[in-house]
Amino acid sequence: MTDSDFPFQHGDMLYSAILGAFRASGTTFDQWYKANGVTQAQARNVTFGISQGPKSRQVLKAMILGAGPDVVKAGYLARLTRHVEALKELGALK
């Protein structure tokens, strides 16, 4: 499986990971979506899974590639790991 095929779950963790990856590369999410003819609402809806059609999937893939798939994956997994640890501390996971 390549980083661009990683099974990301739509939502806040993915959105935050993409934003962080753009910042880490010295650009912004705003610059990306403006340069790629995508509105801020469309970009947000795609990352949160509100829009999931074929065009939305293409936009999400392009967004992840633009942000750097390896950086997005690393940020996503770091956030996911922190969430799992917090759930363990609360006793929600054994």
N, C-alpha and C positions, 0 to 999 in steps of 0.2 A: 504494500500500500504506500503510495506517495503522500507527501504532506498535503497536496491539493485534493486528495481523495479521502482525507481523514474524516471520520463521521462526526463532525461537530454537531452539537445540539444547539438549535437556535435559542437565543435569549441573551440575558445580560452578560453572562460570562463570555460569549462569543463577541458581542458588541464591544465590551471592554478590551478584549484581547486584540481586536482589529484596531481600535483607537490607539492602544498602546504600541502596537507594531508600527503604525504610521508615525507616531511621535518618535519612536526609537530610530526610525530611518531619516528623521529630520524634516518630515513633511506633516501634513494633517489630513484627517478624514475629509474635512471641508474641501481642501485642494483637490483630493482625489475625485470626489463625486462631481465637483464642478467641471473638472477636466474631462470627465467621462460621460457627461450629459445625463447625469442622474441627479434627481432632487434629493435634498436631505431627508425628506419623508420617505421616499422610495428606498434609500439606502438603509435607513433605520428599520423600516418594515421588513426588508429582506433579512437583516441580521436577527430580528426578533421572530421571524417565521410567520409574520402576518401575511406576507406575500410569498407564495411558494410555487408559482407557475414556472414554466420553462424559462421565460425571460428573467424571472427573479433568481432562478438557480444560476443562470449565466452571469448575472450581476454579482451574486455572492461569490462565485468562483473567481471572477475578475477582481473583485475587491480583495479577496484573500491573496491572490497572486500579486496584486499591486502593493499590498502591505508587507508581503514576504511570508509565504506559507510556513516556513520554519519558525519564524518569530511569532506568528499568530498561534501556531500549535503550542509552542513553549509557553506563551502567556496564558492560553486557554487551559493547558494542563496544570500550570501553577495555581490558577484560580480554582480549578476543580479539586486539586489536592487540598488546598486550604479549606474548601467547603466540606470535604469529606472529613478532615480532621476536626472541624468545628462540630459536625454531627456526632462524631465519636465522643468528643468531650461532653456533649449533652446526653450521651447514652442512647442516642437514636440508632446507632450502628454498633454492633458487637465486634 
